Structures are given as structure tokens and as C-alpha cells.
Amino acid sequence: MAEDWERVGQTRALVGEGPVWNVDEQALYWVDIKDPAIHRLTWADRQHRHWTMPERIGCFAFRERGGLVAAFKSGFKTVDLETGRIDPLVDPEPHMPGNRFNDGKVDPAGRLWAGTMDDAEIETTGTLYRLNPDGSCVAMKSEIALSNGLGWSPDGTTMYYTCSLSRKIMAFDYRVEDGTIANERIFARIDAEAGFSDGLAVDADGYIWAAHWGGWRLTRYAPDGTIDKVVPTPVPQPSSCCFGGPDMDILFITSASIDLTAAELAKAPWSGGVLAMQPGVRGLPDTKFAG
């Protein structure tokens, strides 16, 4: 229930997104896309730190060799938070200034998947890309309006992918060996009153947790796409979720405050914050980027 949530930290993001639990540091990281920054909350002492980014940032992942790889408005780049150094890897869309990267996640073999979108949220100019550990970038799906949440089944054979404006979560057969997808099908449809499906996470039992932007809720889907439960949230715009904590049994959500009126913020004062609860199931650690 909504009253089970705890607000962790006192940040208010415009568009909080992309939460990642760092097992080594026992810390939660996330981004603010439109007030561009990477945030960190160390769990034991609840200390918050943030690093301002030079442009809009959609997502990031930790690298096996240290540091981060991130998807910015101008493409994939490596980031060293301690030195502040940011180095370009590849920009697949230099000819599309109206696009930007949005959500992304690393597959079980260490490849980063991230998609672009029309920043005005009108045209279907987005593309889903796969960034390989060697730095090569492959377009995997095109003509997307708003590319969003990604996740994989625990055995790696199914990939889940959110097309927000179409109100659909898609599923694909996945080959971990070469990172290819096949047999695209609709996994779940989202009713209009439930908002728009946004970021997602897969728990250790193979169930899919999806945040509903504008819907005041998360939904837990069974692997066959049926709704297992709906979990209300005290914020109208939950944007993404991940599992973390010492026992991987805490569910974190990011949220947004953008476009909310003063009256709406008074009704939902935690908007833009990071929230946590214990849902009674565990998650799996995020894979690091292998490059």
C-alpha cells in the first residue's frame, strides 16, 4: 500500500530515472534527466551526493573496469565521477538534434541497451540501440516514440521492453550468446487510467515490476503477462524501479516533479524523490557493462 513507502533522502528531481544498486558500495545511484545529474545515496549512513552533468542524461551503468558508461543526449560516453572526466564513445544520432537518449540497462552478457526518443514526445524518431563491450553500436529496433524500461528474465532467454506512448510492454526471445532478439510480441497492455508504463525491474522469481507514470502505481506482472498485484505509490509520476539493499529485498523507485502544479505537489509532496519499501520478494544484482 502507499503508506508502506519510505522517502529516502530529500532530493526533488525534475525527472528522476534509472536507479541502479551498486552492490560493492551498498549504495543507490540514479539520474535526474532534465536537471542533469547523477545522484548517490549510501544506504548505511543515508549520505547523499550528486554530480552535475553537462547535458541531459538518460541512463548509466557501472563498468567492470571501473567508472560508468552513460547515454547522454549526444550519445554514449564514459564517466569518471571522481575526476569529472567524460569521454565520448559513439553518437549514433548526430543528425537528429531533436532526439535524446532515455532509459537503458545492461543485459546478462554485459552489453548496454538504451533507446532514444523525440524529446518533444511527438514523432516516432526513436531507436533502441545495443552498445557492445568493444564500443560498437547496433540499432536493434526503430520507429519508436518513447523508448523506455528494459529487463531480462532470470535465465536470460526473454527480454522485456517498454514503449511508453503506445502503452505496451513488449517481450522478445533473447539470445545471450550474440545479443539478438526475435519473436516480438505484446507482453502487457496498460489501460489509460493506469498512466504510461515507464521503467521496470525483474525480480528473482522472474516477475516484472513496472512503474506507471501518471498512474500512482507499480504493477507486478507474472511471467505470462497477467497482473499479479498493483502497488499504489504516494507519487503520481513513479518513473522506474530497482531492487537493492544488503539482502536485495528493498524495492526503490525514482519519481518526477516536472509539470506538477503547486496544488498537485501539495497533494504529493514526495514527488521527485526516491522511495523505498520491502515488497516481500528479492531482486537480482545488476550486471556491469563488460567494456
Backbone bond lengths (Angstrom), bond angles and torsions (degrees), N, CA, C in turn:
res aa  C-N    CA-C-N  psi(-1)  N-CA   C-N-CA  omega(-1)  CA-C   N-CA-C  phi
1 M - - - 1.449 - - 1.525 109.82 -
2 A 1.345 116.35 163.79 1.464 120.02 -176.65 1.521 111.70 -60.36
3 E 1.354 116.91 -33.65 1.461 118.69 -177.88 1.524 113.25 -71.66
4 D 1.312 118.17 -8.53 1.461 121.43 178.42 1.525 112.70 -80.75
5 W 1.319 117.83 -11.50 1.454 121.05 -177.29 1.524 111.41 -79.52
6 E 1.326 114.97 146.45 1.463 122.85 173.72 1.516 107.94 -118.30
7 R 1.314 116.83 136.21 1.457 119.81 172.86 1.513 108.60 -83.66
8 V 1.320 117.08 126.52 1.462 121.47 -179.05 1.526 108.59 -111.68
9 G 1.299 116.80 118.45 1.456 120.39 -173.65 1.522 110.06 81.00
10 Q 1.319 116.08 167.18 1.462 120.88 -176.05 1.523 112.26 -118.71
11 T 1.313 117.29 25.61 1.456 120.07 -179.70 1.527 110.54 -75.40
12 R 1.326 116.48 153.69 1.461 121.83 172.15 1.523 107.80 -131.40
13 A 1.324 115.72 96.42 1.458 120.74 -178.58 1.521 110.55 -79.66
14 L 1.326 115.34 150.62 1.462 118.77 167.93 1.519 108.95 -67.35
15 V 1.336 115.48 -55.30 1.466 120.95 176.27 1.525 107.81 -135.96
16 G 1.334 115.95 85.49 1.457 119.86 173.94 1.521 109.47 -69.06
17 E 1.329 117.12 140.61 1.471 120.73 -175.75 1.527 109.93 -159.60
18 G 1.340 114.44 172.80 1.447 123.31 167.20 1.509 117.16 56.18
19 P 1.354 120.76 46.63 1.466 119.24 179.71 1.521 112.10 -66.09
20 V 1.326 115.87 138.20 1.467 122.84 178.70 1.523 107.90 -136.40
21 W 1.325 116.61 128.82 1.459 120.84 177.23 1.523 109.21 -92.24
22 N 1.347 116.04 124.17 1.455 121.73 178.09 1.532 108.01 -95.33
23 V 1.332 116.11 107.27 1.460 121.33 -176.98 1.524 110.95 -63.64
24 D 1.337 116.96 -41.41 1.467 120.69 -177.37 1.523 111.86 -61.30
25 E 1.314 117.03 -40.87 1.463 121.77 -177.64 1.521 113.12 -93.30
26 Q 1.349 116.84 -11.15 1.467 120.81 -171.76 1.527 109.53 50.65
27 A 1.332 113.24 55.99 1.460 120.36 -176.75 1.522 109.70 -142.14
28 L 1.316 114.75 149.00 1.461 121.47 175.46 1.519 108.93 -99.53
29 Y 1.327 115.75 131.56 1.463 122.72 174.23 1.524 108.85 -115.52
30 W 1.339 115.93 151.11 1.464 120.76 173.49 1.518 108.53 -160.11
31 V 1.332 116.64 173.41 1.454 120.78 -179.74 1.524 109.99 -119.40
32 D 1.323 115.18 157.11 1.459 122.40 161.48 1.520 104.82 -110.35
33 I 1.325 116.39 114.40 1.461 120.26 -173.51 1.523 111.48 -67.06
34 K 1.334 118.11 -46.74 1.466 121.27 -168.37 1.525 114.15 -100.20
35 D 1.309 118.84 -11.99 1.467 122.56 162.71 1.518 102.99 -114.60
36 P 1.340 117.15 73.73 1.474 121.44 -155.44 1.517 114.55 -58.98
37 A 1.324 113.88 119.15 1.453 121.02 -179.84 1.517 109.14 -163.05
38 I 1.333 115.31 157.00 1.455 122.82 168.63 1.520 107.04 -107.64
39 H 1.332 115.97 131.63 1.456 121.83 -177.88 1.523 110.50 -114.22
40 R 1.327 115.78 151.73 1.467 121.89 175.77 1.522 110.00 -137.18
41 L 1.345 115.23 136.38 1.455 121.62 173.25 1.518 107.86 -125.64
42 T 1.355 116.95 112.18 1.463 119.29 175.56 1.522 107.57 -77.54
43 W 1.329 115.75 131.44 1.453 120.37 -166.33 1.530 113.02 -74.15
44 A 1.317 118.49 -39.78 1.460 120.37 -174.26 1.526 112.50 -64.07
45 D 1.341 116.63 -41.54 1.465 119.37 -176.57 1.530 113.10 -110.91
46 R 1.343 116.97 0.02 1.474 123.13 179.76 1.532 112.29 55.43
47 Q 1.315 115.75 35.38 1.461 120.04 177.35 1.523 110.08 -85.82
48 H 1.330 115.43 133.85 1.464 121.55 -177.58 1.525 110.67 -108.66
49 R 1.341 114.84 140.22 1.459 121.21 174.06 1.518 107.83 -142.39
50 H 1.327 116.92 151.09 1.458 118.62 176.18 1.517 110.32 -142.35
51 W 1.332 114.62 156.40 1.460 123.37 179.55 1.525 107.85 -126.12
52 T 1.323 116.77 118.99 1.458 121.41 178.35 1.524 110.15 -69.52
53 M 1.324 116.13 135.53 1.460 122.24 179.02 1.528 110.36 -104.18
54 P 1.349 118.38 153.94 1.463 121.00 -173.92 1.526 114.77 -77.38
55 E 1.328 117.76 -12.07 1.463 121.31 -179.49 1.517 108.53 -158.77
56 R 1.319 115.99 173.86 1.459 120.04 -178.50 1.530 111.08 -58.18
57 I 1.319 114.86 135.79 1.458 121.53 -177.19 1.525 108.37 -124.84
58 G 1.340 116.68 126.17 1.453 120.47 -176.84 1.511 114.26 -88.35
59 C 1.342 116.18 -39.22 1.465 120.16 -176.49 1.521 108.57 -166.00
60 F 1.334 115.51 172.10 1.460 121.35 176.51 1.513 108.40 -155.77
61 A 1.319 115.46 167.52 1.462 121.92 174.13 1.517 108.21 -145.26
62 F 1.315 115.77 152.67 1.453 120.31 174.07 1.524 109.44 -76.89
63 R 1.342 115.82 147.71 1.461 121.91 -179.32 1.526 109.89 -103.07
64 E 1.313 115.84 147.05 1.464 120.07 176.97 1.519 111.60 -61.58
65 R 1.320 117.67 -31.28 1.470 121.21 -177.97 1.524 112.10 -89.44
66 G 1.345 117.39 3.84 1.454 121.16 -179.69 1.513 112.42 103.41
67 G 1.312 115.36 152.74 1.452 119.94 -177.55 1.520 111.64 78.57
68 L 1.326 114.57 -165.07 1.454 121.39 -175.30 1.516 110.79 -126.79
69 V 1.326 115.55 158.94 1.451 122.58 162.66 1.518 105.75 -119.34
70 A 1.333 116.62 134.46 1.464 120.57 -173.37 1.523 110.27 -134.42
71 A 1.344 114.26 155.23 1.461 121.37 176.95 1.525 107.98 -108.65
72 F 1.330 115.67 107.61 1.457 122.67 -179.47 1.532 110.24 -99.26
73 K 1.312 115.61 176.90 1.455 119.75 175.10 1.523 110.94 -57.83
74 S 1.324 116.99 -34.72 1.460 120.82 -177.82 1.526 112.69 -101.91
75 G 1.332 117.88 25.57 1.457 119.32 171.44 1.516 114.48 113.09
76 F 1.322 114.16 -174.88 1.468 121.66 -179.42 1.527 110.48 -79.44
77 K 1.339 115.64 137.10 1.459 121.15 -179.74 1.523 109.19 -145.80
78 T 1.318 115.85 155.48 1.456 120.08 171.62 1.525 108.42 -92.91
79 V 1.337 115.36 149.67 1.464 120.97 -176.12 1.529 108.84 -133.78
80 D 1.318 115.72 130.79 1.463 122.19 171.00 1.520 106.36 -111.72
81 L 1.318 117.14 106.00 1.457 120.39 -175.05 1.522 112.71 -66.37
82 E 1.314 117.38 -33.24 1.464 119.37 -175.78 1.523 112.05 -72.88
83 T 1.314 117.63 -37.92 1.465 120.33 179.97 1.523 112.83 -94.43
84 G 1.339 116.92 -18.01 1.448 121.04 -176.19 1.520 114.18 82.24
85 R 1.322 116.56 4.84 1.461 119.29 -177.30 1.530 110.84 -77.17
86 I 1.348 115.59 133.96 1.457 122.83 177.61 1.527 107.27 -129.03
87 D 1.322 116.74 121.30 1.468 121.91 -177.30 1.522 110.64 -120.15
88 P 1.339 117.77 133.00 1.468 120.51 -179.82 1.521 112.22 -70.74
89 L 1.327 115.77 143.39 1.458 122.82 172.29 1.526 110.42 -106.09
90 V 1.330 116.50 -62.02 1.460 120.68 179.73 1.518 108.65 -159.52
91 D 1.334 115.70 138.97 1.460 121.86 174.04 1.519 107.61 -114.86
92 P 1.337 118.64 104.48 1.453 119.81 -176.44 1.523 114.50 -77.57
93 E 1.350 117.77 -8.05 1.461 119.01 -174.93 1.534 112.80 -135.01
94 P 1.331 119.03 51.26 1.466 119.23 179.67 1.527 112.64 -66.38
95 H 1.325 116.52 -18.87 1.459 122.45 -179.02 1.530 112.59 -89.39
96 M 1.334 118.05 4.75 1.468 121.58 -176.09 1.529 109.79 -127.61
97 P 1.336 117.75 74.41 1.471 120.76 -175.13 1.526 113.78 -65.19
98 G 1.331 117.46 -17.61 1.453 120.19 179.49 1.514 113.93 -83.15
99 N 1.315 116.42 -6.86 1.466 120.80 179.64 1.520 111.11 -95.69
100 R 1.321 115.23 160.74 1.462 122.07 169.80 1.524 108.51 -149.76
101 F 1.332 115.17 160.17 1.458 119.36 174.43 1.520 109.82 -75.97
102 N 1.331 114.64 150.14 1.450 121.66 176.31 1.525 108.72 -123.43
103 D 1.302 119.03 -128.79 1.454 122.65 -171.35 1.527 112.14 -74.16
104 G 1.335 115.88 160.22 1.457 121.39 177.97 1.510 111.53 -165.63
105 K 1.331 115.73 168.68 1.465 120.46 -179.53 1.523 109.27 -162.09
106 V 1.328 115.90 157.13 1.464 121.86 -179.22 1.527 109.92 -91.97
107 D 1.330 116.32 135.11 1.466 120.74 -180.00 1.531 110.34 -80.00
108 P 1.334 118.47 173.35 1.470 120.38 -175.80 1.520 114.74 -61.88
109 A 1.341 118.12 -17.82 1.458 121.16 179.67 1.521 113.10 -98.30
110 G 1.357 117.60 3.33 1.459 119.96 176.23 1.507 115.56 91.60
111 R 1.341 118.37 20.97 1.466 122.21 174.26 1.530 107.91 -98.13
112 L 1.336 116.54 141.72 1.458 120.98 178.04 1.524 109.79 -94.54
113 W 1.327 115.89 123.12 1.462 122.53 173.35 1.517 108.10 -103.90
114 A 1.335 116.90 130.90 1.463 121.26 177.87 1.517 108.74 -152.54
115 G 1.320 115.87 147.42 1.460 120.29 -176.16 1.511 112.65 -120.57
116 T 1.320 114.76 155.14 1.457 121.77 176.79 1.524 110.11 -102.05
117 M 1.330 114.26 170.19 1.459 121.05 -179.29 1.518 109.32 -155.14
118 D 1.312 116.10 157.66 1.453 121.79 169.24 1.521 107.15 -70.40
119 D 1.346 116.94 119.56 1.466 120.12 -175.27 1.519 111.67 -63.18
120 A 1.336 117.20 -21.84 1.465 120.79 176.34 1.523 112.01 -84.45
121 E 1.323 117.06 -6.24 1.465 123.69 177.70 1.524 111.83 58.61
122 I 1.335 114.92 44.51 1.467 120.49 179.47 1.516 111.21 -123.34
123 E 1.335 116.60 -55.87 1.460 121.54 -173.75 1.532 111.85 -86.38
124 T 1.321 115.67 153.45 1.466 121.31 176.93 1.522 109.52 -92.36
125 T 1.342 115.36 62.23 1.463 121.46 -176.24 1.525 112.70 -102.38
126 G 1.323 116.90 5.22 1.454 119.74 -177.43 1.511 113.46 -81.42
127 T 1.331 114.92 157.78 1.470 122.34 178.76 1.528 108.49 -140.12
128 L 1.307 115.34 143.19 1.467 121.55 174.18 1.524 108.28 -94.58
129 Y 1.344 116.30 124.33 1.460 122.00 -176.87 1.522 111.11 -113.90
130 R 1.340 113.67 154.14 1.462 121.40 171.58 1.517 107.69 -117.69
131 L 1.342 115.98 117.41 1.461 121.16 177.05 1.515 108.11 -95.54
132 N 1.319 116.43 115.35 1.457 121.78 -177.93 1.533 110.96 -82.13
133 P 1.324 117.70 158.49 1.469 120.24 -179.60 1.527 114.14 -58.44
134 D 1.343 117.75 -25.53 1.466 119.76 178.65 1.521 112.92 -82.36
135 G 1.335 117.44 2.44 1.455 121.33 178.04 1.509 114.70 93.32
136 S 1.320 117.92 -6.26 1.470 120.07 177.30 1.521 109.69 -75.31
137 C 1.332 115.44 148.67 1.460 121.69 -174.67 1.524 108.73 -125.20
138 V 1.340 116.48 129.55 1.458 121.91 -175.35 1.524 109.23 -123.70
139 A 1.343 117.02 128.71 1.464 121.53 174.32 1.522 108.87 -77.30
140 M 1.348 116.14 125.77 1.458 120.68 -174.29 1.527 113.93 -110.25
141 K 1.327 117.91 -24.94 1.472 121.50 179.55 1.518 107.60 -157.57
142 S 1.326 117.75 135.72 1.462 121.55 -174.63 1.527 111.13 -123.38
143 E 1.335 114.68 -177.59 1.468 123.23 179.86 1.534 111.63 56.89
144 I 1.332 114.93 51.50 1.464 122.96 -178.10 1.530 108.66 -110.46
145 A 1.326 116.30 136.92 1.456 120.03 178.52 1.521 111.24 -82.29
146 L 1.329 117.05 -49.18 1.462 120.27 -177.45 1.519 108.19 -144.53
147 S 1.317 115.87 95.17 1.458 121.76 179.93 1.514 109.47 -71.15
148 N 1.353 115.72 135.13 1.463 117.15 -174.69 1.519 112.18 -143.09
149 G 1.351 117.46 -140.27 1.451 123.21 -164.91 1.510 116.27 -55.44
150 L 1.339 114.65 146.70 1.462 123.35 -179.93 1.520 110.09 -132.87
151 G 1.327 115.06 153.90 1.453 120.28 174.28 1.513 110.53 -171.70
152 W 1.335 115.77 165.74 1.461 121.73 -178.89 1.513 109.95 -129.07
153 S 1.328 116.47 147.69 1.451 121.33 173.72 1.530 108.55 -62.61
154 P 1.331 118.17 155.69 1.469 119.82 -178.06 1.525 114.00 -56.84
155 D 1.340 118.61 -29.29 1.469 120.14 178.22 1.521 112.62 -88.95
156 G 1.332 117.24 0.33 1.455 121.73 175.75 1.510 116.12 76.12
157 T 1.313 119.54 6.43 1.461 120.98 -174.70 1.528 113.59 -91.89
158 T 1.337 117.68 -9.99 1.464 121.41 178.96 1.515 109.49 -129.08
159 M 1.334 116.32 132.80 1.463 121.93 173.29 1.517 108.57 -108.88
160 Y 1.339 116.06 135.38 1.458 122.63 176.34 1.528 108.72 -108.32
161 Y 1.331 116.08 141.56 1.459 120.29 -173.56 1.520 109.49 -147.87
162 T 1.327 116.01 131.27 1.458 121.74 -176.30 1.527 111.50 -99.37
163 C 1.330 115.60 128.06 1.470 123.36 169.14 1.524 105.67 -108.58
164 S 1.333 117.41 95.26 1.460 120.66 -166.36 1.520 114.32 -60.91
165 L 1.336 118.02 -51.39 1.456 119.46 -173.14 1.523 112.79 -68.92
166 S 1.319 117.35 -20.79 1.462 120.27 175.93 1.526 111.80 -85.29
167 R 1.352 115.46 -4.60 1.473 121.89 -178.50 1.531 111.20 55.39
168 K 1.325 115.41 47.27 1.459 120.52 178.86 1.525 110.43 -136.83
169 I 1.320 115.66 144.22 1.460 122.07 163.71 1.519 106.02 -108.46
170 M 1.321 116.40 126.55 1.453 121.61 -178.06 1.527 109.62 -101.07
171 A 1.318 115.41 158.22 1.465 121.57 173.59 1.518 108.49 -127.40
172 F 1.328 116.16 148.41 1.460 123.38 178.36 1.522 108.92 -134.75
173 D 1.301 116.70 148.47 1.459 119.88 164.36 1.524 106.98 -70.10
174 Y 1.324 117.49 137.36 1.465 120.97 -174.38 1.521 111.05 -124.95
175 R 1.331 115.28 134.73 1.461 121.75 174.55 1.524 107.91 -106.65
176 V 1.323 115.80 105.99 1.454 120.39 -179.30 1.529 110.75 -62.75
177 E 1.337 116.37 -32.09 1.466 120.40 -175.89 1.524 112.63 -58.20
178 D 1.339 117.25 -41.74 1.469 119.02 -176.60 1.525 113.42 -127.05
179 G 1.332 118.31 3.75 1.451 120.62 176.47 1.506 115.15 69.75
180 T 1.318 117.33 33.17 1.464 120.41 179.96 1.526 110.08 -104.29
181 I 1.334 115.12 154.49 1.459 122.18 -179.10 1.525 109.41 -121.07
182 A 1.342 115.61 151.66 1.460 121.33 179.77 1.523 108.74 -155.81
183 N 1.324 115.13 167.01 1.464 122.25 173.99 1.520 111.80 57.36
184 E 1.339 116.40 54.53 1.460 120.48 177.64 1.526 110.59 -63.72
185 R 1.354 116.04 133.95 1.453 120.12 177.75 1.522 109.07 -151.16
186 I 1.316 115.61 162.74 1.460 120.88 178.77 1.522 108.67 -78.86
187 F 1.321 116.00 121.85 1.463 121.82 177.02 1.528 110.64 -86.72
188 A 1.341 116.23 -44.42 1.464 120.47 -179.27 1.523 109.24 -152.77
189 R 1.345 116.23 145.29 1.461 123.12 171.81 1.520 108.09 -108.27
190 I 1.325 115.68 144.03 1.458 120.72 -177.18 1.521 108.61 -109.66
191 D 1.320 117.16 123.79 1.456 121.96 177.64 1.521 110.47 -67.23
192 A 1.340 116.25 152.40 1.464 120.88 -175.91 1.529 111.95 -58.96
193 E 1.336 117.78 -37.97 1.461 119.39 -177.95 1.522 112.40 -70.73
194 A 1.336 116.90 -12.73 1.463 121.26 179.00 1.519 112.68 -92.32
195 G 1.335 117.62 6.53 1.449 120.22 179.54 1.517 112.49 78.66
196 F 1.329 116.15 -149.60 1.463 122.72 -178.26 1.521 109.18 -118.30
197 S 1.309 117.02 130.38 1.459 119.70 176.58 1.522 109.58 -63.98
198 D 1.318 116.03 134.52 1.464 121.50 -174.57 1.527 109.01 -121.41
199 G 1.326 118.24 -128.02 1.461 120.74 -178.89 1.518 111.69 -70.66
200 L 1.341 116.08 160.74 1.459 119.93 -178.49 1.521 110.99 -144.83
201 A 1.336 114.02 165.09 1.465 122.15 175.48 1.519 107.76 -143.32
202 V 1.328 116.18 151.20 1.462 121.99 178.55 1.524 107.96 -111.57
203 D 1.342 116.85 129.35 1.458 119.33 -178.61 1.527 111.34 -87.25
204 A 1.326 116.30 177.82 1.464 121.18 -174.80 1.522 112.71 -66.89
205 D 1.332 116.86 -19.21 1.459 120.96 177.67 1.529 112.37 -88.96
206 G 1.334 116.91 0.04 1.455 120.84 179.25 1.513 114.33 85.67
207 Y 1.338 117.67 10.98 1.465 121.68 177.22 1.529 109.24 -88.20
208 I 1.320 116.09 148.98 1.461 122.29 -173.82 1.520 109.37 -105.50
209 W 1.336 116.34 126.02 1.456 123.05 176.46 1.524 108.38 -103.75
210 A 1.327 117.65 119.79 1.461 121.81 -177.48 1.519 110.57 -119.47
211 A 1.333 116.87 130.79 1.457 122.20 174.58 1.528 109.06 -80.81
212 H 1.334 116.19 144.40 1.465 121.68 -178.71 1.527 109.97 -116.36
213 W 1.334 115.36 100.12 1.460 120.84 176.52 1.540 108.29 -62.82
214 G 1.325 115.94 126.07 1.459 120.25 -179.08 1.509 113.97 81.27
215 G 1.317 117.67 0.80 1.455 121.04 -175.08 1.512 115.87 -110.72
216 W 1.346 118.08 -4.24 1.464 122.01 179.64 1.530 111.54 56.37
217 R 1.328 117.91 38.95 1.468 118.00 -174.12 1.521 112.45 -165.11
218 L 1.321 114.00 163.82 1.460 124.56 161.89 1.522 106.92 -117.88
219 T 1.325 115.55 151.67 1.455 120.64 173.25 1.521 108.76 -121.39
220 R 1.336 115.46 135.03 1.459 121.09 172.12 1.526 107.66 -101.98
221 Y 1.335 114.77 118.26 1.463 122.02 -179.89 1.523 110.33 -102.07
222 A 1.327 116.35 139.36 1.456 121.35 170.71 1.527 109.19 -71.30
223 P 1.322 118.44 161.31 1.471 120.68 -179.40 1.523 114.23 -58.58
224 D 1.342 118.10 -18.51 1.466 119.47 177.08 1.526 112.65 -91.13
225 G 1.342 117.54 4.53 1.457 121.67 176.83 1.512 115.10 92.12
226 T 1.305 118.83 -5.63 1.463 120.21 177.14 1.530 109.84 -76.60
227 I 1.324 116.02 152.71 1.463 121.11 -179.36 1.518 109.68 -78.61
228 D 1.325 116.06 121.88 1.457 121.51 176.99 1.523 110.35 -85.74
229 K 1.337 116.53 -45.40 1.463 120.58 177.16 1.518 109.85 -161.56
230 V 1.323 115.09 156.71 1.459 122.83 172.94 1.527 107.25 -113.98
231 V 1.321 116.32 128.70 1.467 121.99 -177.56 1.530 108.73 -113.04
232 P 1.335 119.24 109.74 1.462 120.91 178.32 1.529 111.40 -64.41
233 T 1.324 115.27 150.23 1.465 121.25 175.61 1.528 109.13 -123.44
234 P 1.327 118.26 153.12 1.466 121.09 178.72 1.527 113.19 -83.27
235 V 1.319 117.03 11.28 1.467 122.28 177.33 1.524 108.32 -127.47
236 P 1.336 118.22 141.74 1.462 120.09 -177.64 1.517 114.14 -76.64
237 Q 1.343 116.79 -23.08 1.462 120.03 -173.77 1.525 111.79 -121.08
238 P 1.352 117.87 60.13 1.465 118.42 170.77 1.518 108.55 -65.05
239 S 1.326 116.79 134.44 1.461 119.20 -169.44 1.519 114.20 -111.73
240 S 1.310 118.32 -29.80 1.465 120.61 -179.72 1.519 108.65 -165.14
241 C 1.336 115.66 173.35 1.461 119.59 -177.02 1.526 109.72 -152.10
242 C 1.327 115.09 159.05 1.457 121.07 173.10 1.518 108.24 -157.86
243 F 1.312 115.95 162.33 1.462 121.69 175.50 1.518 109.56 -98.90
244 G 1.335 115.28 148.10 1.451 120.08 178.03 1.512 110.27 -165.83
245 G 1.316 114.98 -158.01 1.454 120.99 -175.32 1.521 110.67 90.88
246 P 1.333 117.73 163.97 1.472 121.21 -177.65 1.524 113.57 -55.29
247 D 1.341 116.77 -31.85 1.464 120.67 -179.23 1.518 112.58 -109.99
248 M 1.319 117.39 13.40 1.472 122.85 -179.89 1.528 111.56 55.16
249 D 1.337 116.88 32.50 1.458 120.20 -177.83 1.524 112.87 -116.78
250 I 1.344 116.68 14.93 1.459 121.71 176.80 1.522 108.24 -108.30
251 L 1.315 116.22 131.11 1.457 121.72 176.20 1.522 108.47 -99.69
252 F 1.323 116.48 119.78 1.462 122.81 177.72 1.525 109.69 -102.37
253 I 1.314 116.93 143.92 1.463 120.34 170.16 1.522 109.51 -128.87
254 T 1.319 114.82 144.37 1.457 121.68 168.16 1.529 107.61 -96.18
255 S 1.321 115.97 162.91 1.461 119.53 -179.51 1.523 109.41 -150.34
256 A 1.339 115.49 175.35 1.460 121.14 -175.87 1.518 110.91 -129.73
257 S 1.326 114.76 149.96 1.467 121.08 175.17 1.520 111.79 -111.79
258 I 1.318 117.91 -5.66 1.455 122.46 -175.52 1.534 110.82 -60.14
259 D 1.332 114.80 140.06 1.470 123.65 174.81 1.525 114.14 68.77
260 L 1.321 118.80 7.45 1.458 120.53 176.51 1.527 109.74 -88.19
261 T 1.321 116.37 136.97 1.458 120.63 178.79 1.524 110.29 -76.18
262 A 1.323 115.64 169.40 1.463 119.80 177.77 1.527 110.56 -59.89
263 A 1.313 116.94 -38.09 1.464 120.50 178.80 1.519 111.00 -66.80
264 E 1.318 116.81 -39.83 1.461 120.24 178.95 1.526 111.00 -67.86
265 L 1.330 117.10 -38.69 1.463 120.15 177.51 1.528 111.31 -67.58
266 A 1.323 116.54 -33.25 1.461 119.25 176.79 1.529 110.48 -66.83
267 K 1.323 116.22 -33.68 1.468 120.81 178.30 1.520 111.35 -75.44
268 A 1.325 116.45 -31.06 1.467 121.44 -177.15 1.522 109.04 -131.93
269 P 1.342 118.16 71.38 1.476 120.97 -172.29 1.517 114.48 -67.63
270 W 1.331 118.53 -14.45 1.457 120.55 178.18 1.531 112.56 -84.31
271 S 1.312 117.77 -0.43 1.462 120.82 -179.22 1.524 110.85 -56.62
272 G 1.320 115.62 133.69 1.454 121.69 -176.23 1.518 112.95 90.25
273 G 1.327 116.82 -6.72 1.450 121.06 179.95 1.511 112.86 -91.93
274 V 1.325 114.42 174.83 1.464 122.07 173.38 1.519 107.58 -104.50
275 L 1.332 116.30 130.80 1.453 122.49 -176.80 1.519 109.75 -118.89
276 A 1.335 115.76 156.51 1.461 120.60 -178.22 1.522 109.97 -142.12
277 M 1.330 115.60 148.33 1.453 121.56 173.13 1.526 108.36 -154.27
278 Q 1.324 116.70 166.65 1.457 121.92 174.97 1.527 108.16 -107.86
279 P 1.327 117.96 106.85 1.467 121.07 -172.79 1.523 114.53 -85.42
280 G 1.346 117.40 -2.93 1.454 119.48 -179.87 1.515 114.65 90.57
281 V 1.341 117.11 5.77 1.467 122.08 175.24 1.522 107.90 -134.37
282 R 1.311 116.18 166.64 1.462 121.12 -179.81 1.525 110.65 -111.31
283 G 1.319 114.38 157.53 1.444 120.74 174.02 1.510 111.32 -106.45
284 L 1.321 115.63 -175.41 1.459 122.80 178.53 1.524 109.04 -117.45
285 P 1.329 118.96 146.22 1.467 120.49 179.36 1.527 111.38 -61.84
286 D 1.320 116.09 146.08 1.464 120.76 175.79 1.524 110.16 -70.97
287 T 1.313 115.78 142.16 1.456 121.63 175.62 1.522 109.42 -76.81
288 K 1.324 116.85 143.19 1.464 120.69 175.85 1.532 110.04 -85.75
289 F 1.334 115.17 152.09 1.457 120.80 174.86 1.512 108.93 -66.38
290 A 1.331 116.18 131.29 1.462 120.92 -172.29 1.521 113.42 -81.95
291 G 1.314 118.06 -1.91 1.461 120.95 -179.15 1.505 113.09 -95.96
